[in-house]
């Protein structure tokens, strides 16, 4: 059972790939050592966000029950329906870039994994 989450940064003309998560049948785990989504430097007031494409490559249904962001990090949309084997869904994350300075926040994904919770770190710096 494998679910791959691909991160694509969307912020005006910026684009970058983030870490991948793999559903191994029991947990969502990082496929590489990097365990942080780094948004880099973002101009104050600019659109700052990440779209996470979730692809279910397992033989089981992936059920994402909830996704929450910590302070100033919102999750405007995430898959409300089960992601069937071979299917995809998207989790959108936005950061409020109104305050200058560095930030380090968490996104918590509640899913039908063994531990039921996966936490992603999101960091960057808002420049005036």
Residue pairs with C-beta under 8 A, 6 or more apart in sequence:
1 23
1 24
1 25
1 57
1 58
1 59
1 60
2 22
2 23
2 24
2 25
2 57
2 58
3 21
3 22
3 23
3 28
3 54
3 55
3 56
3 57
3 58
3 62
3 83
4 20
4 21
4 22
4 23
4 31
4 54
4 55
4 57
5 20
5 21
5 28
5 52
5 53
5 54
5 55
5 91
6 17
6 18
6 20
6 52
6 53
6 55
7 17
7 18
7 19
7 20
7 37
7 50
7 51
7 52
7 53
8 15
8 16
8 17
8 18
8 50
8 51
8 52
8 53
9 15
9 16
9 17
9 18
9 39
9 40
9 49
9 50
10 47
10 49
10 50
10 51
11 39
11 42
11 46
11 47
11 48
11 49
12 46
12 47
14 40
14 42
16 38
16 40
18 37
18 38
18 50
18 52
19 30
19 31
19 32
19 34
19 35
19 36
19 37
20 30
20 31
20 32
21 28
21 29
21 30
21 31
21 118
21 120
22 28
22 29
22 30
22 31
23 56
23 57
23 58
23 62
23 113
25 58
25 60
26 113
26 114
27 113
27 114
27 115
27 118
28 109
28 111
28 113
28 118
35 120
35 121
36 121
36 122
36 123
37 50
37 107
37 120
37 121
37 122
37 123
38 123
38 124
39 48
39 50
39 95
39 122
39 123
39 124
40 124
40 125
41 124
41 125
41 126
41 127
42 48
42 95
42 97
42 124
42 125
42 126
42 127
43 97
43 126
43 127
44 97
44 98
44 99
44 100
44 126
44 127
44 128
45 97
45 98
46 97
47 94
47 97
48 94
48 95
48 96
48 97
48 124
48 126
49 92
49 93
49 94
49 95
50 92
50 93
50 122
51 90
51 91
51 92
51 93
52 90
52 91
52 92
52 93
53 88
53 89
53 90
54 62
54 64
54 79
54 83
54 88
54 89
54 90
54 91
55 87
55 88
56 62
56 83
56 84
56 85
56 86
56 87
56 88
57 85
57 86
58 85
59 85
60 85
61 82
61 83
61 84
61 85
61 112
62 82
62 83
62 111
62 112
63 82
63 83
63 111
63 112
64 78
64 79
64 83
64 89
64 91
64 109
64 110
64 111
65 110
65 111
65 112
66 78
66 108
66 109
66 110
67 75
67 78
67 91
67 107
67 108
67 109
67 110
68 75
68 107
68 108
68 110
69 75
69 93
69 105
69 106
69 107
69 108
69 122
70 105
70 106
70 107
70 108
71 105
72 95
72 96
72 99
72 103
72 105
73 93
73 94
73 95
73 96
73 105
73 106
73 107
73 122
74 93
74 94
74 95
74 96
75 91
75 92
75 93
75 94
75 107
76 92
76 94
77 90
77 91
77 92
78 89
78 90
78 91
78 92
79 89
79 90
79 91
81 89
83 89
91 109
93 107
93 122
95 103
95 105
95 122
95 124
97 126
98 126
99 126
100 126
100 127
100 128
101 125
101 126
102 123
102 124
102 125
102 126
103 122
103 123
103 124
103 125
103 126
104 121
104 122
104 123
105 121
105 122
105 123
106 119
106 120
106 121
106 122
107 119
107 120
107 122
108 117
108 118
108 119
108 120
109 117
109 118
109 119
109 120
110 116
110 117
111 118
